[in-house]
Amino acid sequence: MIDIHSHVLPGIDDGSKSVEMSVAMLRMAARQGVRVMAATPHFYAWENTPERFLRHRKRAWEALQPHLEEGFPELVLGAEVQYFEGITLMEELEELQLEGRRLLLLEMPFSQRWSSRMISDVVELNGRRNTTVLLAHIERYMDYQKKDTWKALREQGVLMQCNASFFLERKTRRKALKMLKDGEIHMLGSDCHNTDSRAPDYGAAAEAIRAALGDMPLAHMERRGQRLLEDWISPQ
């Protein structure tokens, strides 16, 4: 299983607070059957530059690396980039994608209707040669956007990620399963931040999906995730 969204790197954002916590999170994920985990700390353009962010991420990775154990998920470094005005003009944006891949995990504004400019920015980013946009935890935005917005973005090839918790909460489980069955969810992530209140929970979501829909939806996501994690950037 591929967990495409996590905050497992220590001491870089509001996720893991220490190497020890990161190791515990990775052990939990490994027991659940996660074999690849994207480490995607928050990137906020208003408080960081790409250069500074990448330095901090490198330090967090180097602190964790000596403590990795056999059987842990393979870690792929990336970022959860929060949308900001002028994002399409940032020359270093590709450096915030999953390393060596073209996948950009993009967090959109909460609790507001997205403007036509925001939507066109997402479409523009996704249309670039070396970028595929994956919208983070779309369940958080759905109630604020028109249904036509989601249809238009999917038709433009923008991918949608939901958190595992969407399939585990009683009030949202039925909707999550329907969306997955209808092909409206492309990838899952735990969005884990710690070992208690926001612990890795991909395994429990996978069990819920299998119980309701069988193995096929998870197999489709696994194949899609494998393609996304391949090096899609062609030689210059």
N, C-alpha and C positions, 0 to 999 in steps of 0.2 A: 504494500500500500504506500501511496505517496501523499505525504502531508505537505501541501503547497504553501502553507501560511503558519508561521510560528514565531514566537519571541523567546527563543531558547538561548540566544547568546547572552552571556553574563554582563551586567552592569552598563548596558548601552542605552536602554530605554526603560519603559515601565514594565518590562518583562522580567526575566530571571535576574535576581539580585546578586548572585554569587556563582562561582564555578560549581560549588557543591549542589546548588539548586539546579543548575543546568544539567549536571550529571544525573541527578534524580529524575528530571523530566525526560531525559533521553532513555533511561532505564524503563520508565513507564511506557514510553512510546514503543520501545523495542518489544516489550511484553505483549503489546497490543497488535503486533505484526507490521508496524510501520518500518519500511526498509529505506525510504528516502524522506528527508525532511528539509524543506526550504527554510533557512534562517532569515527572517525578513523583519529586522528592526525598523521602527518608525523613522521616516525621513520627513522633516518639516522644513520647508524652504525658508520659513520666517525665522528659524532659530539656528540653521545650520547651512553650511555650504557643502556641495558634494565632496570636495577634497577633505574637509574636516570630518564629515560623516564616515568616509571610507577609512580614514586613519583610525577613528574610534572603533569601527567594525573590525579592522585588522587586529587591533590590540585585544579586543574581546575574543576573537577567534584564536589568536595565539595563546591566550590565557587558558582557553578551554581545551585546545588540541592535545596537550600532553595527558589529559585525563580521560580521553576517549577510550572506550573498551570494545573488545571484540563483540560483535553482535549488535552494536549500536546502529541506528539509522545513519546512512550516508548523509552528510550535511552539504547543502548547496547554498552558497551565500547570495543574498539579495537584499531587497528593501521593500517596505510597504510605504509607497510614496503618496503623501497626501496631496490631493489636487490643489493647485494654486493658480491665481491669475498670471498668465504668461508662461505656463508650463511648456507650451509648444516651442518657446524660444530658448529654453535651457539647452545649451549645447552638450552638457555633460550627462544628459538624462540616460543615455544608453549605459553609462557606468553604474547606474542604480538598478539595472535589470539583473535577473539571475545571472551569475557569472558565466560568461561564455555562451549564454543563451539570449534569445530575443524577447523573453517574457518580462513584462512590466506589471507588477502588482500595484494597482492604483486604488487608493482610498478616496471616495468621493465625499462631499459635504453631507452631514447628517441634518435631519429635521428641516429640510427646505426643498422646494421645487427647484430642480436644476434649470438654469437658463439655457436658451438655445446656444449661447456661446460655449457653455460648459460641455454640452453634448457634442457640438461640432469639434471642440478640442479633443475629446476622447476619440472621435472618429478619425480626426487628422492623425493623432498619435498612432492609432491602430493601422492606418494606411501606410505608415513608413516601412521602408524595406526591411529594417532590422528590428521591428517592434511588433509584438502582439500584446494587446492590453488584456489583462485579467482583472476585472473589477472585484475588489475585496468585499467579503461578507455582504452580499447584495440584500440579504434579508433585512438589514438595518435601514435600507433606503426605500424599500418597495412601497410602503404606505404613503410616501410623499411624492411619488412620480406617477405620471400617466402610464397606462398600460402600453400605449403606442411607443413610449420612449424605450421600453425594454425590447419590443419587437424590432424597432429601428436599429438599435445597437447590435442585437444578435444578427440581423440581416447584413450588417456591415462587418461581421466577423469578430466582434468584441466578445470575449469569453467571460463567464460568470462563475464566481467562487462563493460558496456558502460555508458557514462554519458548521462543524459537526454538531454543535449544540442545537442547531435548527431542527435536527432530526430527533433530538432527545427530549425537548420540552413538550409537555402535553398539549399546550395550546397551539404549537406550530408544527407538530410532527406530521399531521395529515397533509397540510399545505406543502411541506417540504417534500414528502414522498410523491405528491402529484406533480410538482414542478420537475423533480428528477425523472419521473416516468415520461413526462412530456418533452424532455430534452432541454429544459430551461436552466439546468444547473450543469456546468461543465467540469468543475473541480471542487474538491472538499479540502478544508484545512481545519486544524484544531484551533488555530489562533491562540494557542496556549501561552500563558504568561507566568505560571508558577506551578506548584504541586498541590494546591488545594482549591481555591475558589475558581481558578481558570487553568486546571490541569489538562494534560493531554487526554483527549476523549475520542480520538478517531476510531478506536476499536469498538467502542459502544455504539457509535453511529453506524459503523459497518454492519454490526450485528442486527441493528434495527432495520437497515435497508435490506439485508438478506432475508430477514423474517417476513418482510412485507412484499418484496419485489423479486426475490431470488438473487442469483449471482451476477446476472447479465449487466445491470447498471454499474456495479463496481468494476466489472471487467472492462466495460467501455471507458470508465474514468481512468483506469490503470493504463490502458493503451494510449489514451489521449495524453496523460501525464508523461508517459515515457517519450512520446513524440516531442512534447514541449521541452523536456529536459535534454533532448539531443542538441548538438551544436548545429543550430539552423543558420548560423551566419556564414555566408559563402565567402570564399577567399576573394580578396580585392584584385 
